[in-house]
Amino acid sequence: MSVFNHYSRYYDLLYKDKNYAAEADYIHQLIQTYRPSSQSILELGCGTGLHAALLAEKKYLVHGIDQSEDMIKKALIRKASSSKLSFAQADVRDYRSDEKYDVVISIFHVMSYQITNEDLLAAFKTAQTHLKPGGIFIFDCWYGPAVLTEPPVVREKRMEDDIISVVRIAEPTMYPNQNCVDVNYTVRIREKNTDKVEEIKETHKMRYLFQPEIEQMLSLSELSLINAQEWLSGSELNSSAWNGCFVAVGKTK
């Protein structure tokens, strides 16, 4: 079972301090810069669909896929309030449909979960296959130079709502020869009305990427890199920019 099936219960709570609106605005601005006529978006790794819902409010038709059944169940609740949203359970590496989109996006480090070259190439090919001629692919990832300059450290996060409180401890183990980090999570969830505590242990293997390998993989997928910048800030990538954002364009015919 995917670790993300566990995440669905507390995912939105853990990230309620994440500025989804600012991120949707950022994606919208990139689209307006590089493909201003865009009307449709495919989101690879949509989670519970909050980014998709915010982009639908900007008049885009958005179809989101995620490998987690539980995540998609939560996303489908959002679909009920918007005719511009649709969702399906699928793997970003092998998803195929007859639909073509102006834009494919994959954010919140989905590409960093593609830990082998085969996985990454397959995900890039999924994006390319579903782009209209001249469409764009926007994705983010852990940026290698920053990860090596400022390695991950142990972090603790606490969040709560009226029903549960959550404590998540992240303990990283680096594998520099594989350009990967194991993020070992211990998550304790307490139900407030019963005081029952559930503990979940998960390991998320994350890959950090470098621009030359990204360019090579995009080229092998018939995509061309047209912009690289720090996520949200738009600044030039550097050794302190942990989150890199990349924009690629597909074939024109």
C-alpha positions as CSV (number, residue, x, y, z in Angstrom):
1,M,0.0,0.0,0.0
2,S,1.2,3.5,-0.8
3,V,2.4,5.6,2.2
4,F,0.1,8.3,0.8
5,N,-3.0,6.3,1.8
6,H,-2.0,6.9,5.4
7,Y,-1.4,10.6,4.6
8,S,-4.9,11.2,3.4
9,R,-6.2,11.4,6.9
10,Y,-4.0,14.3,8.1
11,Y,-2.5,15.6,4.9
12,D,-4.6,18.8,4.6
13,L,-4.1,19.5,8.4
14,L,-0.3,19.2,8.2
15,Y,-0.2,21.6,5.3
16,K,-2.9,24.0,6.3
17,D,-0.2,26.6,6.8
18,K,1.0,26.1,3.2
19,N,0.1,29.0,1.0
20,Y,-1.8,27.2,-1.7
21,A,-3.4,30.4,-3.0
22,A,0.0,32.0,-3.6
23,E,1.2,28.8,-5.4
24,A,-1.8,28.7,-7.6
25,D,-1.2,32.4,-8.5
26,Y,2.4,31.5,-9.3
27,I,1.4,28.7,-11.6
28,H,-1.1,30.9,-13.2
29,Q,1.5,33.6,-13.9
30,L,3.9,31.0,-15.4
31,I,1.1,29.8,-17.7
32,Q,0.2,33.4,-18.7
33,T,3.9,34.0,-19.5
34,Y,4.6,30.9,-21.5
35,R,1.2,29.7,-22.8
36,P,-1.3,32.6,-22.3
37,S,-4.1,31.0,-24.4
38,S,-4.2,27.9,-22.1
39,Q,-7.6,26.6,-21.0
40,S,-6.9,23.1,-19.8
41,I,-4.5,21.6,-17.3
42,L,-3.5,18.0,-16.4
43,E,-2.1,17.7,-12.9
44,L,0.2,14.8,-12.2
45,G,0.1,14.0,-8.5
46,C,-2.8,16.1,-7.4
47,G,-3.1,15.0,-3.8
48,T,-6.4,16.0,-2.3
49,G,-7.0,18.5,-5.2
50,L,-6.6,21.8,-3.5
51,H,-4.2,23.3,-6.1
52,A,-6.6,22.0,-8.8
53,A,-9.6,23.6,-7.2
54,L,-7.8,27.0,-7.0
55,L,-6.8,26.8,-10.6
56,A,-10.3,25.9,-11.6
57,E,-11.4,29.1,-9.9
58,K,-9.1,30.9,-12.5
59,K,-11.3,29.3,-15.2
60,Y,-9.0,26.4,-16.2
61,L,-10.4,23.0,-16.8
62,V,-8.3,20.8,-14.5
63,H,-8.0,17.0,-14.5
64,G,-5.9,15.6,-11.6
65,I,-4.5,12.2,-11.1
66,D,-2.9,10.6,-8.0
67,Q,-1.9,7.1,-7.2
68,S,-3.5,7.2,-3.8
69,E,-7.1,6.0,-3.7
70,D,-7.7,7.9,-0.4
71,M,-6.3,11.1,-1.8
72,I,-8.6,10.9,-4.9
73,K,-11.6,10.2,-2.7
74,K,-11.0,13.5,-0.9
75,A,-10.3,15.3,-4.2
76,L,-13.7,14.1,-5.6
77,I,-15.4,15.9,-2.8
78,R,-14.0,19.2,-4.3
79,K,-15.3,18.1,-7.7
80,A,-18.8,18.3,-6.5
81,S,-18.5,22.1,-6.2
82,S,-17.0,22.7,-9.7
83,S,-17.8,21.5,-13.2
84,K,-14.2,22.4,-14.2
85,L,-12.7,19.7,-12.0
86,S,-12.2,15.9,-12.6
87,F,-10.0,13.4,-10.9
88,A,-8.8,9.8,-11.4
89,Q,-6.6,7.3,-9.6
90,A,-3.5,6.6,-11.7
91,D,0.3,6.4,-11.6
92,V,2.1,9.4,-13.2
93,R,4.6,7.0,-14.8
94,D,2.1,5.0,-16.9
95,Y,-1.1,7.1,-17.1
96,R,-2.5,7.4,-20.6
97,S,-5.6,8.9,-22.0
98,D,-6.8,10.3,-25.3
99,E,-7.1,13.8,-23.9
100,K,-4.6,16.5,-24.7
101,Y,-4.0,19.6,-22.5
102,D,-2.5,23.0,-22.9
103,V,-0.5,22.6,-19.7
104,V,0.7,19.7,-17.6
105,I,1.8,20.5,-14.0
106,S,3.4,18.4,-11.4
107,I,4.1,20.2,-8.1
108,F,4.9,19.6,-4.5
109,H,8.0,17.6,-5.4
110,V,6.2,14.8,-7.3
111,M,9.1,14.5,-9.6
112,S,11.5,14.0,-6.7
113,Y,9.6,10.8,-5.9
114,Q,10.7,9.4,-9.2
115,I,13.9,8.0,-7.8
116,T,15.2,6.1,-10.8
117,N,16.0,7.4,-14.2
118,E,13.4,5.0,-15.6
119,D,10.8,6.5,-13.3
120,L,11.6,10.1,-14.1
121,L,11.7,9.4,-17.8
122,A,8.4,7.6,-17.7
123,A,6.8,10.6,-15.8
124,F,8.2,13.1,-18.3
125,K,6.9,11.0,-21.2
126,T,3.4,11.0,-19.6
127,A,3.6,14.8,-19.6
128,Q,4.7,15.0,-23.2
129,T,2.1,12.5,-24.4
130,H,-0.7,14.6,-23.0
131,L,0.4,18.0,-24.2
132,K,-1.2,19.8,-27.2
133,P,1.3,21.0,-29.8
134,G,3.4,23.7,-28.1
135,G,2.0,23.0,-24.7
136,I,4.0,23.5,-21.5
137,F,5.1,21.3,-18.7
138,I,5.6,22.9,-15.3
139,F,7.2,21.0,-12.4
140,D,9.2,21.4,-9.2
141,C,11.7,19.3,-7.4
142,W,14.4,19.2,-4.8
143,Y,17.3,21.1,-6.4
144,G,20.6,19.2,-6.0
145,P,23.1,22.0,-5.4
146,A,21.0,23.4,-2.5
147,V,20.5,20.0,-1.0
148,L,24.2,19.3,-1.0
149,T,25.0,22.8,0.3
150,E,22.3,22.8,3.1
151,P,21.6,19.1,3.8
152,P,18.3,18.2,5.4
153,V,18.1,18.0,9.2
154,V,15.7,16.5,11.7
155,R,12.4,18.5,11.8
156,E,9.3,18.4,14.0
157,K,5.9,19.7,13.0
158,R,2.8,20.0,15.2
159,M,-0.7,20.8,13.9
160,E,-4.2,20.3,15.3
161,D,-7.9,21.0,14.6
162,D,-11.0,20.3,16.6
163,I,-10.8,16.6,16.1
164,I,-7.1,15.5,16.0
165,S,-3.7,16.7,16.9
166,V,-0.7,15.6,14.9
167,V,3.0,15.5,15.6
168,R,5.3,14.6,12.7
169,I,9.0,14.0,13.1
170,A,11.2,13.8,10.0
171,E,14.6,12.2,10.2
172,P,16.7,12.2,7.0
173,T,19.3,9.8,5.8
174,M,21.3,10.9,2.8
175,Y,22.6,8.6,0.0
176,P,24.8,11.0,-2.0
177,N,25.9,8.3,-4.5
178,Q,22.3,7.8,-5.5
179,N,21.3,11.5,-5.2
180,C,18.6,10.4,-2.8
181,V,17.4,11.1,0.7
182,D,15.3,8.8,2.9
183,V,12.9,11.0,4.9
184,N,11.9,8.8,7.8
185,Y,8.6,10.0,9.3
186,T,7.2,9.2,12.7
187,V,3.6,10.5,12.9
188,R,1.6,10.5,16.1
189,I,-2.1,11.3,15.7
190,R,-4.3,11.8,18.8
191,E,-8.0,11.8,18.7
192,K,-9.1,14.6,21.1
193,N,-12.5,13.1,22.2
194,T,-11.1,9.7,23.1
195,D,-7.4,10.4,23.7
196,K,-6.6,7.5,21.5
197,V,-3.1,7.7,19.9
198,E,-2.1,6.2,16.6
199,E,1.5,6.1,15.5
200,I,2.5,5.7,11.9
201,K,6.0,5.2,10.6
202,E,6.8,5.9,6.9
203,T,9.8,6.4,4.7
204,H,9.7,8.7,1.7
205,K,12.6,8.3,-0.6
206,M,13.3,11.6,-2.3
207,R,15.6,12.3,-5.3
208,Y,17.3,15.7,-5.7
209,L,17.9,16.7,-9.3
210,F,20.4,18.8,-11.2
211,Q,19.7,20.9,-14.2
212,P,21.9,19.0,-16.7
213,E,20.1,15.7,-16.0
214,I,16.7,17.4,-16.1
215,E,17.6,18.8,-19.6
216,Q,18.8,15.4,-20.8
217,M,15.6,13.6,-19.5
218,L,13.4,16.2,-21.0
219,S,15.2,15.9,-24.4
220,L,14.7,12.1,-24.3
221,S,11.0,12.8,-23.8
222,E,10.8,15.3,-26.7
223,L,10.5,18.2,-24.3
224,S,12.7,21.3,-24.2
225,L,13.6,23.3,-21.1
226,I,12.7,27.0,-21.5
227,N,13.0,28.3,-17.9
228,A,14.5,27.3,-14.6
229,Q,13.9,29.3,-11.4
230,E,13.4,29.2,-7.7
231,W,9.9,28.1,-6.8
232,L,7.6,31.0,-5.9
233,S,10.3,33.7,-5.8
234,G,11.2,33.4,-9.5
235,S,14.8,34.1,-8.7
236,E,17.7,32.5,-10.4
237,L,18.5,29.0,-9.1
238,N,21.4,28.9,-6.7
239,S,22.9,26.8,-3.9
240,S,20.3,28.0,-1.4
241,A,17.3,27.4,-3.6
242,W,16.0,24.0,-2.3
243,N,12.9,24.1,-4.4
244,G,13.6,24.4,-8.2
245,C,10.8,25.1,-10.7
246,F,11.2,24.1,-14.4
247,V,9.2,25.0,-17.4
248,A,9.5,22.8,-20.6
249,V,7.7,23.1,-23.9
250,G,6.5,20.2,-26.0
251,K,6.6,19.5,-29.7
252,T,5.0,22.1,-31.9
253,K,3.5,19.6,-34.2
